[in-house]
Amino acid sequence: MDGLVKELTIEMLPEGPYKQIAEAIGPENFYRLAEVVGGATIYIPKPESLTRPVRDAHIKAEFNGYNHPELARKYGVTERWVRQLCGPGQTEGQIELFELLEGMTGAGESGLS
């Protein structure tokens, strides 16, 4: 049967999604796809769904605690999504309560009992 596949052309396929897929990946690869999922109903996700984990990893890696708006613009997502991924971050110039207490009481002592 593999010998017959080499003679398969895109023009031999029915019009519609099958032909579009074969045009994108070639008739031999379309045949391989049919070997794997032939006869099954499958859902093929949108490309952005496939790359979402990569995009989110980039957002997390570039997050500095303050740049929610910049990352949202850069990656075409909402600030809310960046906050869900990275947390609330800090407001520019904001310091943590414990950092403040350490600065007031000396090296490492918070003054709390």
Helices and strands as residue ranges (DSSP letters): H 2-5, G 10-12, H 17-25, H 27-37, H 47-62, H 68-75, H 79-86, H 97-105
